[in-house]
């Protein structure tokens, strides 16, 4: 039985014919920050494909008459929140959802329970309907440069109480375009003749009034029912005409031509467009629930009033409903069985204005549930790996983002940035643990307070797979030497190899000595560096040599002569090598030429640095300690061990001393990885520093070499509070393909320092990250993926 505003059309469909219930699916739409609504009309336009003629919907064999299928768009306002839903017939769900995901490609469109929108209590709810005030062919405003009426409607969320809610239900039913064009022409003819309509009046009232007012009301009823009655009757009993290309009397060349041919001057281009556009029979219902029906009515009127924002040639006006009409309409909405209204035929562009989603500014202002993670596609190269970055959400689906499994890419530097208690240490702890499980080696160098960070990380590594080197204990005094290279030097190897290996150590020692600076050391001049290099070379060609041996050679003429004599007979140097002349210049001689001491003024800068080193008893002991060949970083790395080097601040309160020690170990590690025979297949080793700015010489070392680390399978993992503390190291990191993990709570200046890197994200978005999430800029091979993830919980 077909019903229209109380008119029962029994003759059209005999009682023996069944009218099946349309099965629906409801989807929740969660907007994202980038949404712009510019293609909403294409979504509405796609709904026109749902149209089927009455003949197509009638099955004589099954004795069924299928209703024209509709789509429902709902906006539900509650206290300080608003949600958007779309309910679609099962047959068209894939089509419509696919279109929504295309035009709102970063928003989440997810299946939801119908109960989420049908939570209204019938006895506490009042309803009204919005209809067009004037002829259907006249258009509302369809401007795409604003969010009206949604912008003003949002204000209701601040007025609603916790128990109150307002729902806008928009039923959208496609109609035949040619039929609509015929009706629009009839309406336009009536408009030119000066006819007026009154859509606030109900159909029953019009029928009664028609008996007294004659032709004018009769014509209005004719226009109202023409689409329904003519289509229903003729579409069923008459054979359907062969579809031909539609030829409109209006030649659509330009807006001005249409105006001229139809005397439409004074009507807007939107109206001209609407007359030949894809249009839809629509019913707009506002439902308002409150335990106080007066407030329910007030909230309903408040929302309805905002449709004035669409006033142009036409406007949407409120039509009050009787109690019986409200109850009937309530049931129809709940059951997705709304009868659309011939008083509200809207074009695709008009409907596009009614289904707008809030953009970024509204989302922020009203704290709308939205996708503030700027969802982007996570590259396949960052999925399926062994070391997690975090959990990303793509249109309702969780995706685990991981670091690349390519060792060449995995070796690129990673910088974790966040304030205290943001989760930085936990993130690094998890990263190191998963790197260990992935088969990588790790070296954590900790020099802050009591080395709590390193100790926390060490907790997650099995005892048999970790090496803990805790400096400051009298039971552990490692030699200040480059064990991994020194063990390769013996008197039986080729002299050229002895010189090459000795030179490698000498370079690191020179950097280390030069790094020892304070107000008393002075500059190392070029001649001083020449003397230091000469002493280093002749020291390290000897097996088992230590850094302290260099100091002895520089300070004591007798030891210097012994070293020169050994070097001359080692076959490593030419007899007239400049190195010997450089060292002999340090001899102080009497008038007869006899050596009586050392010309210390020539090496004062070096000696001052030696004094600083030897002031600390632990470092002094390290300088003289014998080399333990079993303490071998290369062996630890190749075994996949995790090495923890602890330099507790409680035992080394002097920052310069801590800086010397960290520089020594990083230079030793750097030398170790450079000597590996096959770096392409070598095991990746990550070196981890927290707040590296506290050891400035080490930071400079990293700055000088980080661009080379990848080639030697040495990964750098850093964490810090403020990027500006990194100084020149930050510049080197940016140029070396570093990835950034910016954890929620990071300071604004950090985001501004990486403003270019985080684009298209903004500084404001970075500041509004939810707790325990991170904004990630991840290098996955000469290109960056930028996305937001939740930090893994374990």
Protein Blocks (a to p, Z undefined) as FASTA:
>chain_A
ZZeehiacfklpcfkbccdddddddddddddfkbgolmmmmmmmmmmmmpccfklmpcfk
lopacddddddddddddehiacddddddfklmmmmmmmmmmmmmmbccddddfklmmmcc
fklcccdddddfbdfklccdfbfkbcbfklmmmmmmmmpcfkbccddddddddddfklmm
mmmmmmmmmmmnopacdfkbcfklmmmmmmmnommlmmmmmmmmmmmmmmmmmmmmpccd
dddddddfbdcfbfklmmmmnopghiafklmmmmmmccdddddddddddfblklmmmmmm
mmmmmmmmmgcfbccddddddfklmmmmmmmmmnopaccdfklccdfklmmmmmcccdfk
lmmmnopacdfkopadddfklgoiabdfbdcdeehiacdddddfbfklmmpccdddddeh
ilmmmmmmmmmmmmmmnopacddddfehjlmmmmmmmmmpcfklcccddehiakbccddd
dfklmmmpcfkbcfklmmmmmmmmmmmmmmmmmmmccfknopadfklmmmmmmmmmmmmm
pghiafklmmmmmmmmklmmmmmmmmmmnopacfklfklmmmmmmpccdfkopafbdcfk
lmmmmmmmmmmmmmpmklmmmmmpccdfklcfklmmmnopacdddddfklmmblklmmmm
mmmmmmmmmmmmmmpmblmlpccdddddehkllmmmlmmmmmmmmmmmmmnopacddddf
blklnmmmmmmmmmnopacdddehiafklmmmmmmmmpmbdfklmmmpcehiacddddee
hpacdddddddfZZ
